[in-house]
Amino acid sequence: MSETPVHIVRFEPVGVEMEVAEGETVLDAAFRQGVAVMHGCKEGQCSSCKALLLEGDIELLKYSTFALPDYERDSNRVLLCRTLAYSDITVELLNYDEDLMRRSIAVKDFAAKVVGIQALTHDIRRLEVELDQPIRFWAGQFVDVTLPEKGITRSYSMASVPSSPGRVSFIIKKYPDGAFSNELDHGLKPGDPVRIKGPYGGCFRREERPGPMVLVGGGSGMSPLWSILNDHIESGERRPVRFFYGARTRRDLFYLEQFAEFERTLPDFRFIPALSAAEPEDAWNGETGFIHEVLARRLREEGFDGEAIDAYTCGPAPMIDAVTPVLQMAGVPPDQMFFDKFTQAVR
């Protein structure tokens, strides 16, 4: 039996080279070898891994034209998560982060078991699992979680911190037709096996930065932000932190006691929840409206130097699309805006 052909991928302008086997996507090969290139959904839907093909023969697997429009494909743009190589290839990274590459962690598989499931709201659950061996990751990253007995795999950001690598937790939003999330209330129980593969993602906490840290989330976007915030607290670093969280009504909020404690004990921390559909029974006297509107106003009031801000935005794509221009108008540099855009599962 002949061996699978192997080719060389060269990433410009960083000059990094790696191997890719035929039938393996360039992004999967990078994960396997610990080469950290920018990425998001891993399924051809978000455009985070978009690059320019400079040389070589490739094939693209099925992808969304929202992520890679036809006119971009005609000018040799590719999505690394969909790219199969059939010769040595050279690609120019359109988005790359030297800090991300410096802190690369090779993707690995882990056996795990469910430890507990907790209801945080009417449609948000906290899942905790225990791994057979510690996982190394940065606060804010995500993994693929598989229920082997059901054959279901989903990507979830970790809510736990790297200092507890043997147990990881996830904050997960339930959907009426969610194959995985419905198992949290109807079937999955402590002791059940799960598989973990990761870590993935470039939306992780940057360390030893003096300027303000702005966290923006909604729904289960709390998960990576909770990890980033608690990792920051553990580090002992001191910097202003503003945590913006969008919800519809008061019953969609959780961890309020924990946030109140942070406001009492941290030197310059504010939690700013906003309700977009507050009801009379909420008796709400906090911020109202969409979170990007509240963010725009509060950033103006704070008077922060936008160029010093590190901004982390995690949640559904429409929220991130609305928050991005707000951060741009505030003067936040593109390389200091980090996103975890949640996309709908396609498998």
One Martini backbone bead per residue (centre of mass of N, CA, C, O) as a GRO file, in nm:
protein
  347
    1MET     BB    1   0.095   0.037   0.024
    2SER     BB    2   0.076   0.358  -0.027
    3GLU     BB    3   0.172   0.658   0.065
    4THR     BB    4   0.092   0.957   0.174
    5PRO     BB    5   0.126   1.247   0.053
    6VAL     BB    6   0.369   1.512   0.117
    7HIS     BB    7   0.371   1.861   0.196
    8ILE     BB    8   0.466   2.203   0.172
    9VAL     BB    9   0.412   2.479   0.391
   10ARG     BB   10   0.428   2.833   0.337
   11PHE     BB   11   0.446   3.116   0.552
   12GLU     BB   12   0.354   3.437   0.485
   13PRO     BB   13   0.586   3.662   0.638
   14VAL     BB   14   0.714   3.442   0.861
   15GLY     BB   15   0.859   3.166   0.744
   16VAL     BB   16   0.678   2.919   0.793
   17GLU     BB   17   0.704   2.559   0.811
   18MET     BB   18   0.512   2.267   0.690
   19GLU     BB   19   0.318   1.983   0.695
   20VAL     BB   20   0.100   1.812   0.444
   21ALA     BB   21  -0.147   1.596   0.381
   22GLU     BB   22  -0.329   1.435   0.181
   23GLY     BB   23  -0.660   1.518   0.299
   24GLU     BB   24  -0.548   1.760   0.461
   25THR     BB   25  -0.583   2.035   0.609
   26VAL     BB   26  -0.402   2.305   0.681
   27LEU     BB   27  -0.522   2.354   0.963
   28ASP     BB   28  -0.490   2.067   1.077
   29ALA     BB   29  -0.183   2.061   1.043
   30ALA     BB   30  -0.131   2.296   1.236
   31PHE     BB   31  -0.251   2.170   1.486
   32ARG     BB   32  -0.071   1.912   1.495
   33GLN     BB   33   0.209   2.113   1.498
   34GLY     BB   34   0.168   2.393   1.651
   35VAL     BB   35   0.053   2.606   1.433
   36ALA     BB   36  -0.053   2.939   1.484
   37VAL     BB   37  -0.333   3.024   1.321
   38MET     BB   38  -0.582   3.190   1.224
   39HIS     BB   39  -0.913   3.124   1.375
   40GLY     BB   40  -1.245   2.968   1.417
   41CYS     BB   41  -1.478   2.750   1.308
   42LYS     BB   42  -1.343   2.527   1.091
   43GLU     BB   43  -1.602   2.549   0.841
   44GLY     BB   44  -1.625   2.798   0.631
   45GLN     BB   45  -1.786   3.071   0.787
   46CYS     BB   46  -1.576   3.327   0.906
   47SER     BB   47  -1.267   3.408   0.774
   48SER     BB   48  -1.015   3.396   0.972
   49CYS     BB   49  -0.831   3.197   0.759
   50LYS     BB   50  -0.762   3.390   0.551
   51ALA     BB   51  -0.580   3.369   0.234
   52LEU     BB   52  -0.298   3.383   0.005
   53LEU     BB   53  -0.229   3.233  -0.291
   54LEU     BB   54   0.096   3.205  -0.445
   55GLU     BB   55   0.150   2.878  -0.452
   56GLY     BB   56   0.002   2.608  -0.603
   57ASP     BB   57  -0.197   2.313  -0.546
   58ILE     BB   58  -0.554   2.318  -0.495
   59GLU     BB   59  -0.841   2.248  -0.278
   60LEU     BB   60  -1.183   2.323  -0.204
   61LEU     BB   61  -1.397   2.294   0.017
   62LYS     BB   62  -1.678   2.349   0.145
   63TYR     BB   63  -1.826   2.685   0.156
   64SER     BB   64  -1.893   3.008   0.243
   65THR     BB   65  -1.963   3.305   0.065
   66PHE     BB   66  -1.940   3.489   0.316
   67ALA     BB   67  -1.635   3.413   0.370
   68LEU     BB   68  -1.596   3.354   0.034
   69PRO     BB   69  -1.618   3.523  -0.218
   70ASP     BB   70  -1.587   3.499  -0.553
   71TYR     BB   71  -1.392   3.744  -0.595
   72GLU     BB   72  -1.178   3.628  -0.398
   73ARG     BB   73  -1.129   3.355  -0.528
   74ASP     BB   74  -1.036   3.485  -0.806
   75SER     BB   75  -0.782   3.619  -0.615
   76ASN     BB   76  -0.663   3.368  -0.432
   77ARG     BB   77  -0.843   3.313  -0.207
   78VAL     BB   78  -0.845   3.137   0.111
   79LEU     BB   79  -0.934   2.863   0.327
   80LEU     BB   80  -0.756   2.674   0.545
   81CYS     BB   81  -1.003   2.482   0.641
   82ARG     BB   82  -1.046   2.404   0.304
   83THR     BB   83  -0.746   2.325   0.233
   84LEU     BB   84  -0.597   2.129  -0.024
   85ALA     BB   85  -0.294   1.972  -0.101
   86TYR     BB   86  -0.097   1.889  -0.428
   87SER     BB   87   0.148   2.063  -0.326
   88ASP     BB   88   0.355   2.283  -0.285
   89ILE     BB   89   0.295   2.573  -0.076
   90THR     BB   90   0.210   2.932  -0.078
   91VAL     BB   91   0.114   3.160   0.186
   92GLU     BB   92  -0.057   3.454   0.278
   93LEU     BB   93  -0.110   3.610   0.569
   94LEU     BB   94  -0.365   3.834   0.655
   95ASN     BB   95  -0.379   3.703   0.951
   96TYR     BB   96  -0.157   3.776   1.224
   97ASP     BB   97   0.002   3.654   1.539
   98GLU     BB   98   0.285   3.654   1.715
   99ASP     BB   99   0.174   3.567   1.991
  100LEU     BB  100   0.029   3.316   1.891
  101MET     BB  101   0.282   3.171   1.776
  102ARG     BB  102   0.445   3.173   2.044
  103ARG     BB  103   0.173   3.018   2.189
  104SER     BB  104   0.172   2.743   2.088
  105ILE     BB  105  -0.062   2.456   2.076
  106ALA     BB  106  -0.109   2.141   2.047
  107VAL     BB  107  -0.336   1.930   1.934
  108LYS     BB  108  -0.551   1.716   2.138
  109ASP     BB  109  -0.661   1.417   2.286
  110PHE     BB  110  -0.936   1.347   2.525
  111ALA     BB  111  -1.042   1.189   2.795
  112ALA     BB  112  -1.374   1.193   2.954
  113LYS     BB  113  -1.602   1.309   3.221
  114VAL     BB  114  -1.881   1.369   3.379
  115VAL     BB  115  -1.954   1.571   3.674
  116GLY     BB  116  -2.152   1.824   3.586
  117ILE     BB  117  -2.485   1.993   3.592
  118GLN     BB  118  -2.589   2.341   3.559
  119ALA     BB  119  -2.830   2.578   3.620
  120LEU     BB  120  -2.827   2.929   3.543
  121THR     BB  121  -3.077   2.924   3.355
  122HIS     BB  122  -3.332   2.846   3.144
  123ASP     BB  123  -3.080   2.830   2.889
  124ILE     BB  124  -2.828   2.777   3.088
  125ARG     BB  125  -2.530   2.576   3.107
  126ARG     BB  126  -2.309   2.388   3.323
  127LEU     BB  127  -2.021   2.207   3.221
  128GLU     BB  128  -1.840   1.936   3.378
  129VAL     BB  129  -1.509   1.797   3.331
  130GLU     BB  130  -1.294   1.507   3.342
  131LEU     BB  131  -0.966   1.433   3.277
  132ASP     BB  132  -0.708   1.202   3.210
  133GLN     BB  133  -0.550   1.471   3.136
  134PRO     BB  134  -0.398   1.749   3.107
  135ILE     BB  135  -0.473   2.071   2.971
  136ARG     BB  136  -0.337   2.298   2.752
  137PHE     BB  137  -0.419   2.652   2.792
  138TRP     BB  138  -0.584   2.949   2.714
  139ALA     BB  139  -0.763   3.201   2.807
  140GLY     BB  140  -1.046   3.162   2.568
  141GLN     BB  141  -1.050   2.892   2.463
  142PHE     BB  142  -1.129   2.599   2.261
  143VAL     BB  143  -1.327   2.298   2.205
  144ASP     BB  144  -1.400   1.973   2.123
  145VAL     BB  145  -1.713   1.805   2.189
  146THR     BB  146  -1.782   1.456   2.251
  147LEU     BB  147  -2.048   1.216   2.213
  148PRO     BB  148  -1.993   0.892   2.155
  149GLU     BB  149  -2.291   0.767   2.195
  150LYS     BB  150  -2.409   0.998   1.971
  151GLY     BB  151  -2.219   1.149   1.759
  152ILE     BB  152  -2.152   1.438   1.896
  153THR     BB  153  -2.020   1.763   1.786
  154ARG     BB  154  -1.882   2.048   1.963
  155SER     BB  155  -1.802   2.388   2.011
  156TYR     BB  156  -1.635   2.504   2.320
  157SER     BB  157  -1.583   2.726   2.556
  158MET     BB  158  -1.390   2.787   2.824
  159ALA     BB  159  -1.454   2.876   3.176
  160SER     BB  160  -1.199   2.796   3.273
  161VAL     BB  161  -0.872   2.763   3.402
  162PRO     BB  162  -0.539   2.676   3.353
  163SER     BB  163  -0.494   2.598   3.670
  164SER     BB  164  -0.736   2.368   3.584
  165PRO     BB  165  -0.659   2.105   3.372
  166GLY     BB  166  -0.843   1.850   3.479
  167ARG     BB  167  -1.082   2.066   3.480
  168VAL     BB  168  -1.361   2.150   3.276
  169SER     BB  169  -1.569   2.423   3.164
  170PHE     BB  170  -1.909   2.511   3.042
  171ILE     BB  171  -2.107   2.757   2.871
  172ILE     BB  172  -2.441   2.668   2.766
  173LYS     BB  173  -2.672   2.701   2.515
  174LYS     BB  174  -3.000   2.641   2.461
  175TYR     BB  175  -3.181   2.466   2.204
  176PRO     BB  176  -3.457   2.328   2.075
  177ASP     BB  177  -3.257   2.179   1.833
  178GLY     BB  178  -3.023   2.081   2.020
  179ALA     BB  179  -2.839   1.803   2.023
  180PHE     BB  180  -2.649   1.867   2.263
  181SER     BB  181  -2.799   2.060   2.467
  182ASN     BB  182  -3.038   1.854   2.528
  183GLU     BB  183  -2.854   1.651   2.689
  184LEU     BB  184  -2.830   1.820   2.956
  185ASP     BB  185  -3.150   1.733   3.032
  186HIS     BB  186  -3.159   1.454   2.826
  187GLY     BB  187  -2.913   1.214   2.950
  188LEU     BB  188  -2.685   1.355   3.067
  189LYS     BB  189  -2.438   1.232   3.310
  190PRO     BB  190  -2.263   1.142   3.554
  191GLY     BB  191  -1.990   0.948   3.398
  192ASP     BB  192  -2.002   1.020   3.121
  193PRO     BB  193  -1.860   1.011   2.819
  194VAL     BB  194  -1.595   1.213   2.671
  195ARG     BB  195  -1.452   1.421   2.416
  196ILE     BB  196  -1.140   1.602   2.372
  197LYS     BB  197  -1.040   1.877   2.144
  198GLY     BB  198  -0.726   2.055   2.183
  199PRO     BB  199  -0.670   2.374   2.134
  200TYR     BB  200  -0.847   2.671   2.031
  201GLY     BB  201  -0.776   2.987   1.943
  202GLY     BB  202  -0.709   3.365   1.962
  203CYS     BB  203  -0.909   3.443   2.217
  204PHE     BB  204  -0.679   3.537   2.437
  205ARG     BB  205  -0.506   3.633   2.699
  206ARG     BB  206  -0.320   3.911   2.743
  207GLU     BB  207  -0.021   3.976   2.896
  208GLU     BB  208   0.116   4.242   3.045
  209ARG     BB  209  -0.106   4.479   3.024
  210PRO     BB  210  -0.190   4.816   3.111
  211GLY     BB  211  -0.445   4.856   2.987
  212PRO     BB  212  -0.753   4.828   2.915
  213MET     BB  213  -1.021   4.588   2.964
  214VAL     BB  214  -1.260   4.467   2.721
  215LEU     BB  215  -1.572   4.301   2.774
  216VAL     BB  216  -1.789   4.124   2.531
  217GLY     BB  217  -2.124   3.983   2.575
  218GLY     BB  218  -2.348   3.692   2.503
  219GLY     BB  219  -2.465   3.452   2.656
  220SER     BB  220  -2.222   3.207   2.602
  221GLY     BB  221  -1.998   3.434   2.590
  222MET     BB  222  -1.918   3.404   2.890
  223SER     BB  223  -1.715   3.172   2.895
  224PRO     BB  224  -1.440   3.302   2.793
  225LEU     BB  225  -1.465   3.557   2.979
  226TRP     BB  226  -1.453   3.409   3.250
  227SER     BB  227  -1.170   3.301   3.203
  228ILE     BB  228  -1.022   3.568   3.157
  229LEU     BB  229  -1.098   3.706   3.422
  230ASN     BB  230  -0.990   3.486   3.625
  231ASP     BB  231  -0.701   3.487   3.516
  232HIS     BB  232  -0.645   3.780   3.580
  233ILE     BB  233  -0.688   3.759   3.883
  234GLU     BB  234  -0.471   3.539   3.938
  235SER     BB  235  -0.221   3.711   3.830
  236GLY     BB  236  -0.233   4.018   3.970
  237GLU     BB  237  -0.312   4.212   3.777
  238ARG     BB  238  -0.337   4.574   3.701
  239ARG     BB  239  -0.644   4.677   3.547
  240PRO     BB  240  -0.879   4.795   3.374
  241VAL     BB  241  -1.228   4.666   3.387
  242ARG     BB  242  -1.484   4.595   3.133
  243PHE     BB  243  -1.810   4.432   3.155
  244PHE     BB  244  -2.012   4.341   2.888
  245TYR     BB  245  -2.372   4.238   2.899
  246GLY     BB  246  -2.610   4.080   2.697
  247ALA     BB  247  -2.973   4.088   2.736
  248ARG     BB  248  -3.311   4.067   2.760
  249THR     BB  249  -3.360   3.969   3.059
  250ARG     BB  250  -3.320   3.903   3.388
  251ARG     BB  251  -3.329   3.581   3.349
  252ASP     BB  252  -3.043   3.600   3.169
  253LEU     BB  253  -2.894   3.633   3.432
  254PHE     BB  254  -2.567   3.575   3.588
  255TYR     BB  255  -2.331   3.602   3.840
  256LEU     BB  256  -2.400   3.858   4.019
  257GLU     BB  257  -2.252   3.803   4.287
  258GLN     BB  258  -1.969   3.777   4.168
  259PHE     BB  259  -1.958   4.061   4.042
  260ALA     BB  260  -2.001   4.217   4.305
  261GLU     BB  261  -1.739   4.115   4.436
  262PHE     BB  262  -1.546   4.230   4.227
  263GLU     BB  263  -1.626   4.529   4.275
  264ARG     BB  264  -1.521   4.522   4.577
  265THR     BB  265  -1.209   4.392   4.522
  266LEU     BB  266  -1.140   4.538   4.273
  267PRO     BB  267  -0.988   4.832   4.169
  268ASP     BB  268  -1.107   4.841   3.833
  269PHE     BB  269  -1.430   4.730   3.825
  270ARG     BB  270  -1.697   4.662   3.574
  271PHE     BB  271  -2.037   4.565   3.553
  272ILE     BB  272  -2.239   4.578   3.231
  273PRO     BB  273  -2.555   4.530   3.204
  274ALA     BB  274  -2.801   4.466   2.932
  275LEU     BB  275  -3.141   4.527   2.836
  276SER     BB  276  -3.348   4.478   2.542
  277ALA     BB  277  -3.630   4.340   2.706
  278ALA     BB  278  -3.754   4.476   2.939
  279GLU     BB  279  -3.964   4.411   3.208
  280PRO     BB  280  -4.164   4.517   3.456
  281GLU     BB  281  -4.082   4.274   3.655
  282ASP     BB  282  -3.771   4.348   3.665
  283ALA     BB  283  -3.700   4.618   3.791
  284TRP     BB  284  -3.504   4.793   3.603
  285ASN     BB  285  -3.199   5.023   3.657
  286GLY     BB  286  -3.031   4.971   3.422
  287GLU     BB  287  -2.927   4.898   3.134
  288THR     BB  288  -3.046   4.968   2.798
  289GLY     BB  289  -3.030   4.780   2.522
  290PHE     BB  290  -2.787   4.736   2.318
  291ILE     BB  291  -2.462   4.661   2.376
  292HIS     BB  292  -2.329   4.852   2.160
  293GLU     BB  293  -2.463   5.111   2.266
  294VAL     BB  294  -2.351   5.103   2.551
  295LEU     BB  295  -2.055   5.090   2.477
  296ALA     BB  296  -2.029   5.361   2.331
  297ARG     BB  297  -2.110   5.543   2.571
  298ARG     BB  298  -1.914   5.436   2.796
  299LEU     BB  299  -1.648   5.496   2.649
  300ARG     BB  300  -1.688   5.798   2.641
  301GLU     BB  301  -1.712   5.838   2.954
  302GLU     BB  302  -1.431   5.715   3.036
  303GLY     BB  303  -1.179   5.815   2.850
  304PHE     BB  304  -1.023   5.621   2.699
  305ASP     BB  305  -0.748   5.498   2.543
  306GLY     BB  306  -0.788   5.318   2.263
  307GLU     BB  307  -0.482   5.223   2.213
  308ALA     BB  308  -0.487   5.060   2.511
  309ILE     BB  309  -0.697   4.859   2.429
  310ASP     BB  310  -0.836   4.542   2.516
  311ALA     BB  311  -1.060   4.344   2.311
  312TYR     BB  312  -1.332   4.114   2.400
  313THR     BB  313  -1.548   3.925   2.176
  314CYS     BB  314  -1.840   3.715   2.265
  315GLY     BB  315  -2.056   3.556   2.024
  316PRO     BB  316  -2.270   3.635   1.811
  317ALA     BB  317  -2.233   3.765   1.504
  318PRO     BB  318  -2.417   4.023   1.521
  319MET     BB  319  -2.277   4.140   1.770
  320ILE     BB  320  -1.991   4.164   1.652
  321ASP     BB  321  -2.072   4.343   1.407
  322ALA     BB  322  -2.165   4.580   1.604
  323VAL     BB  323  -1.900   4.619   1.782
  324THR     BB  324  -1.663   4.678   1.592
  325PRO     BB  325  -1.720   4.983   1.512
  326VAL     BB  326  -1.706   5.087   1.801
  327LEU     BB  327  -1.407   5.022   1.847
  328GLN     BB  328  -1.300   5.182   1.609
  329MET     BB  329  -1.413   5.462   1.704
  330ALA     BB  330  -1.237   5.436   1.980
  331GLY     BB  331  -0.932   5.335   1.869
  332VAL     BB  332  -0.898   5.037   1.835
  333PRO     BB  333  -0.680   4.827   1.739
  334PRO     BB  334  -0.694   4.549   1.547
  335ASP     BB  335  -0.463   4.390   1.728
  336GLN     BB  336  -0.680   4.452   1.997
  337MET     BB  337  -0.898   4.263   1.859
  338PHE     BB  338  -1.098   3.999   1.998
  339PHE     BB  339  -1.262   3.700   1.863
  340ASP     BB  340  -1.570   3.495   1.929
  341LYS     BB  341  -1.752   3.346   1.679
  342PHE     BB  342  -2.064   3.220   1.677
  343THR     BB  343  -2.168   2.928   1.507
  344GLN     BB  344  -2.351   2.721   1.337
  345ALA     BB  345  -2.400   2.406   1.320
  346VAL     BB  346  -2.305   2.146   1.049
  347ARG     BB  347  -2.302   1.842   1.224
   0.00000   0.00000   0.00000
